[in-house]
């Protein structure tokens, strides 16, 4: 009887331990999207768009709540796409496919009702849909070449570009297309830098990572090939910056450089490829 009691106690302890792990896992998942939302808002809205537009405190406070809400909804869409990464959504018209269309309709309806909609916002919503479909094609086993990988890198910041575009609508101002063009390569560079920062983590987790795609395409030459692209995007930024009045150039250069330079300074050593990956490079 004593041995039976000990066994029952051990089973109960294991059950409590397993339940706790499940609870912690669910809590972590529930906090993941709000945490990402706040980080993106801090890095892009507060750190880049507000100062680049020289927005007043009252303008920032007016825009902040809706920007946070929209970025949260963006990550909800991203979680749908991530959950369907092994399924070709164009070939398989499943529930995830329908969810993406419902989310897009909600975006447009919300933005129109809150007077945060303009032509630039509409453009980024369409770009976001293109990104989801292209990423899904690649992650579900479709072929990806150099052009596809760079197109993904250029499309991925559509969510933050939409936030930027919203700030013009919310303030009742025309879109500053020159500033949008200036920040376009900065957003690409920052996103590529984020992939460099999370390279090992993404590979282990099986997440899409631009640098890992370069490693699959070019092997040991991947760091050099990626550095060429990083330099090209930075030169594009500098060319656009030269079009601005001299009085603004130093301030814009400082704000933009903070967003990408620390992230793109070092390209990590490439991890060994799995045999199946190595055979395709």
Secondary structure, DSSP 8 states (H G I E B T S, - for coil): -HHHHHHHHHHHHHHHHHHHHHHHHHHHHHHHHHHHHHHHIIIIIIIIIHHHTT--HHHHHHHHHHHHHHHHHHHHHHHHHHHTTTS-TTT---HHHHHHHHHHHHHHHHHHHTT---HHHHHHHHHHHHHHHHHHHHHTT----HHHHHHHHHHTTHHHHHHHHHHHHHTT----HHHHHHHHHHHHHHHHHHHHHTHHHHHHHT---HHHHHHHHHGGGHHHHHHHHHHHHHHHHHHHHTTS-HHHHHHHHHHHHHHHHHHHS---------HHHHTT-
